[in-house]
């Protein structure tokens, strides 16, 4: 009582080989399932899945993983776009009052933002992700020394005395 049922896991290759017995070697599903020690309904399900993938009706495991990754990336990009829209509107309002300022981003400024800054008379500094990283390294902010190398040069004066 209370024991969980354990299910055997089959590799993708095993499933493909089992289905190949039916599709390519002429076995019936019940015959192939019996010879492999499987339930017929399991082999029917594998056959249906593989055939739908081959016909392009369903996604393969790799395609499904890529789709999941792309959806997540798309969600993040949409969120970043919304943040940039709101920030742009805020900065546009603030720029009318401000005479100078520094805008920092961890990514890149859009072409439109760069052109706008060139047009206005106010003193505004834009620091993008690459410049920010460079400044952090230059001023030892948020960085740690991992390794130090010593570069040696030949002292030519030493050999003049010999």
N, C-alpha and C positions, 0 to 999 in steps of 0.2 A: 504494500500500500504506500502511496506517496512517491513511487519511483517515476521519474520522467522517462518518457519514451525517447530512445535515441534513433536517429535516422542516419543511414549511411550516406555519405557525401560522394558523389561521382564527379570526376574531372570532366572538363569540356571535351577533351579528346576521347574519353571513354564513351561519352554520350554520342559523339559523332561516329565512332566506330560501330556502336550498337545500331544506330539508325542506318548506317551504310549496309549492314546485313540485309535490311529490308529494302532499301532503295536500289542498291547496286547488285546484290547477290540473289535476289528473288525470294528470300525467306518471307513468310508471313509474319506479322507482328507477334502473334501468340507463339509461333515456332521460335523466333529469335529470342523472345523474352524468356521462354522456358529454357533454352540452351544456355542463356546467360544468368539464369536464376533470378530474373526480375519479374515484377508484376507487369502484366500486359498493359494496364492503363498508364503505367509510368513510361513505357516505351512509346505508346501512342502519343503521350504528351511531349516527349522529347522530339519525336518525328514531326509533330505539328509545329513546334518551336523552330526547329532547324529549317523546315520547308518555308515557313513564313519569313525567316531571315533571308533565305536564298532568293525568295520572290520579292524582297524589299518591303514586305508588309510590316516587319517589326525590326527593332534596332538590335544590333549585337551588343554584347557586354561592353566592348570597347567604345562603341558609339554611344551607349547609354551613359558611360562614365564621362565621355567628352561632353555630351549634352549637359550633364549635371554641372560640370566644371564651367562651361560656357554660360549657363544660366546664372551661376553664382557671380561670375565675372561681370556679366551684363547688369545684374542687380547692383553691384558695387559701383559700376560706372554711372548708372542712372542716379544713384545716391550722390556721388561726387558732382555730377552735373547740376543737380538741384542745389547742393551747397554752394557751388560756384555762382549759380544764378542769384541766389539770395545775397551772397557776399558782394557780387557785382553791383546789385541794386543798392546795397548799403554804402559801398564805397563811392558810387556815383553821387549819392546824396551828400556824403561827407566831403567829397572833393570840392563841392561848391563853396564850402566854408573854410576848408583847410588851405594853407599856403605851402605846407611841406609835409612829408611823411615817408614812411618806409612800409612797403608791402612785401610780405614774405610768403612763399609757397614752397611746399616740398616737391611739387611737380614743375610744370612750365607755365609761363604766362601765355595767353593766347596772342595771336598776331594782332587782333583788334586792340587788346589791352596795351600792347607795346606801341602801337600807332597812336593811341589816345594820349599816352604819356608824352610822346614826342610832340604832340600838338599843343598841349597846355603849357602855360607860362610858369606854373608852380613847380617847386623843387620836390620831386617825388623819386624815391629810390626803389627799384624793384629788385628783389633778391629771389632768384628761382632755386630749385632744389640743388642743382649742381654748384652754384655759387655758395649756397648755405653750407653744403658739405665741405667745400673748400675753406670757408671761414671757420668752421668748427675745428678742422684739422689744424689750421694756422694758429688758432688761439687756444688749442688744447681744451676745447669745450665738448664734453660728451664723448671723448675719445680716450683710448689708453694705448700706451706704447707696447707693442707686441714683441718686436725684436729691434735691436739696434745694430747697425753695421758700421765697422770702422773702415774707411777708405784710406789707404796709405799711398804716399807718393815718394819717389826717390829723392833724397836730399842731395842735390848736385854739388852743394858747397862742401859736403863731406869728402867728395872725391877730388876736389880742387887741391886740398891740402896733401894728398898722397903723392 
